[in-house]
Amino acid sequence: MWKRIKKWIRKSLPTETEFEKNKLVYRTSEVHMANIMKLKLEEEGVHVIVINKMDTSYNNFGQIEIYVNQNDVIRAKYIIEKPYE
């Protein structure tokens, strides 16, 4: 019986979520830098997901992470690393 339940659960749950298609391209502990990078990427047409993992009590713990679709990783890293024009 447990084997059938496990099989049903594996079959009904997705093997990959939508978020797993995104890759981390930038990480910082400074809020203003995360916002600048987000705006730079969005200005170039890259869809951005920002995850704030900073502690709400003390802003010196944790980091802010920026994720993009795995198809845009190379372009996003190029945009992040190029100097402001």
C-alpha positions as CSV (number, residue, x, y, z in Angstrom):
1,M,0.0,0.0,0.0
2,W,2.8,2.5,0.9
3,K,4.4,1.8,-2.4
4,R,1.2,2.8,-4.3
5,I,0.9,6.0,-2.2
6,K,4.6,6.9,-2.9
7,K,4.1,6.2,-6.6
8,W,0.9,8.4,-6.6
9,I,2.7,11.2,-4.8
10,R,5.6,11.1,-7.3
11,K,3.2,11.1,-10.2
12,S,1.0,13.9,-9.0
13,L,3.8,16.3,-7.9
14,P,5.8,18.2,-10.6
15,T,9.3,17.0,-11.1
16,E,10.5,20.6,-11.6
17,T,9.0,23.8,-10.4
18,E,9.0,27.1,-12.3
19,F,11.6,28.6,-9.9
20,E,14.1,25.9,-10.7
21,K,14.4,27.3,-14.2
22,N,16.0,30.4,-12.7
23,K,19.7,30.8,-11.8
24,L,21.4,33.1,-9.4
25,V,23.4,35.8,-11.1
26,Y,24.0,38.4,-8.3
27,R,24.2,38.4,-4.5
28,T,24.9,41.4,-2.2
29,S,24.2,42.6,1.3
30,E,23.6,46.2,0.1
31,V,20.0,47.0,-0.8
32,H,20.9,49.9,-3.1
33,M,23.3,47.7,-5.1
34,A,20.6,45.1,-5.5
35,N,18.1,47.7,-6.7
36,I,20.7,49.1,-9.2
37,M,21.4,45.7,-10.7
38,K,17.7,44.9,-10.9
39,L,17.0,48.1,-12.7
40,K,19.9,47.5,-15.1
41,L,18.6,44.1,-16.0
42,E,15.0,45.2,-16.4
43,E,16.1,48.1,-18.6
44,E,17.7,45.5,-21.0
45,G,14.5,43.4,-21.0
46,V,15.6,40.6,-18.6
47,H,13.0,39.3,-16.3
48,V,14.3,39.5,-12.7
49,I,13.4,37.8,-9.4
50,V,14.7,39.4,-6.3
51,I,14.8,37.4,-3.0
52,N,15.6,39.3,0.1
53,K,17.1,36.9,2.7
54,M,18.2,39.7,5.0
55,D,17.2,39.6,8.7
56,T,14.5,42.1,9.4
57,S,15.8,43.0,12.8
58,Y,19.4,43.5,11.9
59,N,20.1,44.5,8.4
60,N,23.7,43.3,8.6
61,F,22.8,39.6,8.4
62,G,21.8,37.8,5.2
63,Q,21.9,38.8,1.6
64,I,19.8,39.8,-1.4
65,E,19.8,37.5,-4.3
66,I,18.9,38.2,-7.9
67,Y,17.7,35.3,-10.2
68,V,17.1,35.3,-13.9
69,N,15.8,32.6,-16.3
70,Q,18.5,30.1,-17.2
71,N,18.3,31.2,-20.9
72,D,19.3,34.8,-19.9
73,V,22.2,34.0,-17.5
74,I,25.1,34.9,-19.8
75,R,23.4,38.1,-21.0
76,A,22.5,39.1,-17.4
77,K,26.1,38.5,-16.2
78,Y,27.4,40.6,-19.1
79,I,24.9,43.4,-18.2
80,I,25.9,43.3,-14.5
81,E,29.6,43.4,-15.2
82,K,29.7,46.1,-17.9
83,P,30.4,49.6,-16.7
84,Y,27.6,52.2,-16.8
85,E,27.2,53.8,-20.1
